[in-house]
């Protein structure tokens, strides 16, 4: 089966970009003829050049062709996808509902939400990256065909950590939705060190967050061996997100047996750690104080992480789920 896969140009590391890369490789390994096109732009609110490029790419797909398109590209421009909905078989891969991005003004969030609804209703199929996200998309937008393809996890060696207590890690883009401000406040009076790893679209915000916290350092976006080293030295992963569709940094930590305290990631975490309410600074501070002071609590979290480590999905299983969803476009 030939699939035209439309993605964004990778300008900074993200879970969505990692997912798309694995999706291309996994589908190809299953015998799909994947024709990937990356389009630069300020998605989901692109300029004229990006819009014109997307229109050209879709127009070049023959009638009846199967198109898998990243939701970041598709969902903000329903008129472009809609112009081809009658002649193409389209599937939209939603990594994050557009209105879930924090920091948007209400008018922009409402406009993007409406555009997303129009796009997804015009598509033949919607693919979400977690069961929770699939249910929410179907309910919120009134969709009938929503499938799930959960992100996989690369196998990894167990992380040795440091002293087993004091080195915390948070791997996420430093945007408001990731809840770094909640974590900074929760750590204020605790003898714990934390590394923030990820790109920062607003460096001034990072400086404001960290100016009075000597135990927290921002290491920027890390890749390859440097990122692996950051995980290897972590005693605990803390992901205080306000909203997520899955949470791949959580499964990356669990693959290394690293205990996890997180919010908004029930599908990724499973029973592998402590799940807290999003945005609850007191709950996070209490949990981190307990982590610092209670050896039994730390042991239970480590045991939970090790159990979950053996249950994590693989990228091969992700590819099989995507393949089944795309094959259904012909049904």
N, C-alpha and C positions, 0 to 999 in steps of 0.2 A: 504494500500500500504506500502510495506517495503522499507525504504530508508536508505542506508548506508551513514552517514554524516561524512566526514573527515575534521577535524579542527586542528588548532595548539594548542599546550599546552600553557596555559595562564601563561606567565612569567611577564607581566605587564598589567595594565588596558588599554584598547583601545576600540574604538567604534566597531571595528570588532569583538572583543571577546564578547562584550555585545550583539551585534546583533546575533551572533551564538548561544549564550545561550538562547535567546528569541526564535530563530528559532526552536531549538530543542523542547522547551516546547510547543510552539504554534502548531507545526505540530503534536506532540503527543496528544494535546488537541482536534485536529480535527480527531483523529483516525488513524494517520499514525504510523507505527511501525518503530521508528527511532533508528537506531543502530549507536551511535556516537563513533568515535575513534579519540582521540587526539594524535598527533605525535609531539614530541619535535624535535627541529632542528633550524638551523639558516636560516629559510625560508626568502626569496625565493632562497637563495643560500645555500642549505643544505650540510652537510657533508655526508660521505658514509653511516654511520649508519642510518641517517634519510631517505636517499634515499632507502636503503634496506628495512626499515620498511614500507614505503609507498608502495613499490612494493609488499611486503608480504600482506598488507591489501587489496590491489586491487585484488591480485591473489586469495584471499580467498572468494571473492564475487562470487556467482554462476553466470553462464552464463545468460544474460538477466536481471541481477540485476540493480536496480537504485542506482546511486551514486551521491550524492551532495558533492562537494569538495570545500573547501575554496580556493579562487584564490591565496592567499599567499602561499599555499602549492602546488597548481597545476601548476601555470603559469610559474615557473622557471625550471620545469623539464618535458618538453613536451614528451620526449622519454618514460617516465614511464607511463604517461596517454595514450599516443599513442599506447603502447603495448597492451592495453585492450580496445581500442575504438571500435573494431569490435564486441566484445562480451558483453560489458556492455552498459547500457544507462546512459550517464554521463551529469551532469549539473555542471557548474563551477560558483560559487558565487564570483563576483569580488567586493571587497570593495574599492580597489584603484589600478588603472593600475600601473604596476611595475615601469615603467620609469618616473612616476609622482613624485616619492620620490626624493626630492631635496638632494643635497650633493653627488650624484653619479657622478663618472667620466664619460665622454661621451662614452667611450668604454663599460663600464659596463651597462650604460643606454641603449645603442643600442643593446647589447647582450640580456638583459632582455626583451626588447621590442619585439625582434625577437622570443624569446622563448615563450612569452605570445601569440603572434599571432599564432604560430604553435599549442600551447595548445588549444586555444579557437576555432580554426578552426576544430580541431579534436573532440571537444566536441559536443554532440547532442544539447546542449542548454547552453546559457550564461544568467546569471541573474545578473543584475546591481542593485545598491541601490538607483538610482535616475533617472528620465527621462533624465536629461542632460548627465549623465554618460552612459546610454544606447545608446543614439544617438552618443556619441563620440566613444564608443567602436565599434559600428556597422560601422561607417564611417572610423575610423582609421585602423581597422583590416579587413574590408571587410566581416562582419558577416551578416548572414541572420536571425538567431534565437536568438534574445536578448529580454528577458523579464525584467520587473522591479518589485522589491519588496522593497518599501520604508520603512526605519526604523520607528518603532513606538515610542511612547513617553509615559512614565508613568505619570499619573495624579499627581499633587502636589499642595500644598497650595501656595497661593500668598506669595512672598518673602517680608518681611517688609523692607529690606535694612537697611541703616544707616541714613545718613542725606539727602538721595535722590540725592546726587551728587558725593561725593568724593571717594566712595569705588568701584573700578573697579575689574573685575574678568576675567581671561583668563584660560580656562580649555582645556589643550592640552598637549600632549607629547612634551617636549622641544627639538624638532628636527628642522632643518632648514626649512622644508616645512611649519611649523606652523607659521612662520613669527614673532616670538618673538622679533627679532632684529628690525623689523620695528616698533613694538609697543614701545620698549624701546626708540628708537630715537624720536618717536612722542610725548612721555610723558616728554621729557627732561626739558621743561620749564613750565610745567603745575602743578598746585597745586592739583594733583590727586594721590591717592594711588591705587596700583594694586597688587593683589595676582595672582601669577602664580601657577596653580595647575596641576600636571601631572608628570609622570616619566621623568628622565633626563638621557638618555644613556651616555651623555658626561658631567659629573659634572664640568669639567674645563671650558667648553663653558658657562655654567650657571654663574660661577664666573666672567668670562670676561664680560658677558652681564650686570651683576648687580653691579659690583664693585663701580660704581660712581652714583648709583641711590638708595638713602636711602628710597624712597617712594615705591619701588617695592620689594616684597619679594617672594621667591620661597618656597612653602609649601610642595613640594613633591607630590606623588600620594596620593589622599584621597579616602576613600570608605565609604559607608553607611552613618551613622549619621554625620561624619565629612565632607563629601562632601555635604550633605544636608545643613549643617550649613554654608558652604562656599557660596552656592547659596543664602541662606536666608539673608546673610549680604551684598549681592552685590546690588549696585545701577545700575550698567551697566555691561553687558557682552561685552567684546571686543575680537573678534576672527579674527586676521589678516592673515589668512592662505593664502599661495601662490597657493595651489591646494587642492581641496577636491572633493570627489564624492557626499557627502551629508552634514555632519556637525551636528552630534548628540548633541554636547554640546549646539548648538544654540537652538535646540528644547527643550532641558532640561531647558534652561533659559526661553524660551517663555512659557513653561508650568507653570512657576512660576510668569509670568507677568513681567519678568525682561527685560528692554529695551536692544536692541542689535545693535551694530555697528560691521560689519563684512565684509569679502571679500571671494570670491570663494565659496559661499554657497547659490546660488539663490533658489534652490529647498527647502532647509530647512527653509530659512528665509521667503520666500514668500514676502508678503507686511508687514511683522511684524517688520521691522527695516530699518536701513540704510545700503545699500550694496555699498561697495567701490571697486575700481580697486585693484587687488592684487599687493602688493609690492609698493604701492604709499604712501610713508611716509608723504608727504605734505598733501595729501587728508585726511589721518588719523589724523594728527596733527590738521588740520583745524576743522575736525569734533569733535575732543575731546575738543578743545578750545571752540567751539560753545556749546557743552554739558556743559562745566564748566560755561559759561557766560550767557547762554540764557535760562531762565525758560520756555518760550514757546516751544522752541525746545525740551527740556526734556519732557514736557507734551505731545507733539505730538508723541515722541518715545514711551512713556508709553502707550498711547492710541493704537498705532499700535501693540504693544506687546500683549495687552489684546484682541484685535480683533483676532490676529493670534492664541492666546491660545485656542480659541474655535474651531479652524479649524485643529488642529494637528492630524495626523494619530495615530492610536493605534497599539499596538503589535498584537492584534487580526487581524487587517486588513493586517499587514505584513504576518502573518501566512496564511491567505487566499490567498494572492498573490503568496506566495511560493507554496502552495498546488496546485493552478491552474497551475503554471509553471511545477511542477514536474509531475502532472497528464498528461500534454501534451506530456511527454516523450514517452507515449504509443501510441500517435497519429501518 
